[in-house]
């Protein structure tokens, strides 16, 4: 006695491209919008100038620390990557 599962009735009408497009649209709708402004935006000019002068992200982190802005150096690196790309 074998229980065979019948093929789904929609197997002949399944459109993978349409399903993928629908999933991508759902992803776009679910994607979180960034509402808050970064704490680093206040120092944008200084950070860009220091980075342009050859400062590392760790040095920029220390510079921010002197101004009582506590962030990880990877946050500074991501901020620079986003702001310098555009």
N, C-alpha and C positions, 0 to 999 in steps of 0.2 A: 504494500500500500504506500504509494508515493504521493505526496501532496505537491502537485505542480502548481506554481503560481501563474495564472494567466497573464499575458502581456497587457500592460495598461492600454486602455482604449485610445488614449491620445498619442500613442507611440508613433503613429504614422503622421500626426500633425504637429509634432514637437519641432519648434524652430529655435535652435540653440542661439543664433544671432539675436533674435528678438528677446529671448530670455536674458541674455547677457546685457543687452541694452537696457532692459528694465531693471536689472540688478545695479548697473552703474548709475542709473537715475535715482534709485533708492539710496545709494551711497552718497550721492551729491546732496540729497535732501536731508540725510541724517548727519552729515558732516557738521561739526560744531563750528559756529561762527566765533571769531575772536572779537570780543566786545571791549575788553580792557586795553588800556594803553600800557606799554611796557614801562617799568621804572627807569629803564635805561634811555628811553626817548628824551628825557629831560637833559641828558648829557650827550646827545647825538653829535653835536659839532666837536666837542672835546674828544670823544671816543674815536671819531673818524680821523681827527688830526693826529692823535697819539698813535693810532694804528698805522696811519700813513707815514709817521716818523719812525716806524719800526718796532713799536711796543708789542710785546706778546700779549695773549689773552690773560695770562696769569698776572702780568704787570698791570693790565687794565683793571683786573679784579682788585688788586691792591690799591690802585688809584681811586676806584669807587669806594673801597672800604674806608679810605681816609675821609670820604664825604658821607660816611654812615649809610652806604648802600651795600647791603649784604647780598651778594649773588655768587654763584659758582662760576668758575672760569669757563665751563662748558656753556653756560647761559650766555656769557659774553661772546663766545665763539659763534653760537647760533644767531645771536642778535646781529653780529657783524655780517655773517653770511647772508642773512635776509636783507639787511639794509644796504650792503655794498653791491648786491646783485641787481638792485633796482635803480 
